[in-house]
Amino acid sequence: MRPHDILADGADTTVLGGATVRKGSVAAFLANARTLADPQADAAARAQAQRHIREVLPALRAIGLFEAMQIRDPQLRAWVEAQP
């Protein structure tokens, strides 16, 4: 499987398992995870990162990200697993 087999060249989204998966979903998750792991991040930045992660979780679950990889940070992993 190659990237264009999942998301055709020129396409920004696809639907997998009933969830819309946008180009950049994994990168956005990682950026927000870094914010949550940053002890210097203020409460507003952390709350925004959590909101953005919640928005992208259905797509990440649909692509099977968490079946193939485990979040190393135990607090972030527990928080993600607790999200509906």
C-alpha positions as CSV (number, residue, x, y, z in Angstrom):
1,M,0.0,0.0,0.0
2,R,1.3,3.4,-0.9
3,P,0.1,6.9,0.3
4,H,-1.8,7.6,-2.9
5,D,-3.7,4.3,-2.5
6,I,-5.2,5.8,0.6
7,L,-5.5,9.4,-0.4
8,A,-5.3,10.2,-4.1
9,D,-3.0,12.9,-5.4
10,G,-4.8,16.2,-5.1
11,A,-7.3,15.0,-2.6
12,D,-7.4,16.4,0.9
13,T,-9.8,14.0,2.5
14,T,-11.1,10.4,2.3
15,V,-13.7,8.5,4.3
16,L,-12.5,5.3,6.0
17,G,-14.7,3.3,8.4
18,G,-17.3,6.1,8.3
19,A,-14.8,8.7,9.5
20,T,-13.5,11.6,7.4
21,V,-9.7,11.5,7.4
22,R,-8.0,14.7,6.4
23,K,-4.6,15.0,5.1
24,G,-2.4,16.0,8.0
25,S,-4.4,14.3,10.7
26,V,-1.5,12.3,12.1
27,A,0.8,15.4,12.0
28,A,-1.8,17.5,13.8
29,F,-2.2,14.8,16.5
30,L,1.6,14.7,17.0
31,A,1.8,18.5,17.3
32,N,-1.0,18.6,19.8
33,A,0.6,15.7,21.7
34,R,3.8,17.7,22.0
35,T,1.9,20.6,23.4
36,L,0.3,18.3,26.1
37,A,3.8,16.9,26.9
38,D,5.3,20.4,27.3
39,P,5.5,21.4,30.9
40,Q,5.8,25.1,29.8
41,A,2.4,25.0,27.9
42,D,-0.2,27.1,29.6
43,A,-3.7,25.9,30.4
44,A,-5.3,27.5,27.3
45,A,-2.8,25.8,25.0
46,R,-3.4,22.5,26.7
47,A,-7.2,22.8,26.5
48,Q,-7.0,23.7,22.8
49,A,-4.6,20.8,22.1
50,Q,-7.1,18.4,23.9
51,R,-10.0,19.8,21.8
52,H,-8.1,19.3,18.6
53,I,-7.1,15.8,19.5
54,R,-10.7,14.9,20.3
55,E,-11.7,16.2,16.9
56,V,-9.2,14.0,15.1
57,L,-9.5,10.8,17.2
58,P,-12.2,9.2,15.0
59,A,-10.0,9.5,12.0
60,L,-7.0,8.2,13.7
61,R,-8.9,5.2,15.0
62,A,-10.4,4.6,11.5
63,I,-6.9,4.4,10.0
64,G,-5.8,2.0,12.8
65,L,-3.1,4.2,14.2
66,F,-3.4,3.0,17.7
67,E,-3.6,-0.6,16.7
68,A,-0.2,-0.3,15.1
69,M,1.4,2.1,17.5
70,Q,1.2,2.8,21.2
71,I,1.5,6.3,22.7
72,R,4.6,6.2,24.8
73,D,3.5,8.9,27.3
74,P,1.4,7.1,29.9
75,Q,-0.7,10.1,30.8
76,L,-1.5,11.0,27.2
77,R,-2.2,7.3,26.4
78,A,-4.6,7.0,29.3
79,W,-6.3,10.3,28.3
80,V,-6.7,9.2,24.7
81,E,-8.0,5.8,25.7
82,A,-10.6,7.4,27.9
83,Q,-12.0,9.5,25.1
84,P,-15.2,8.3,23.4
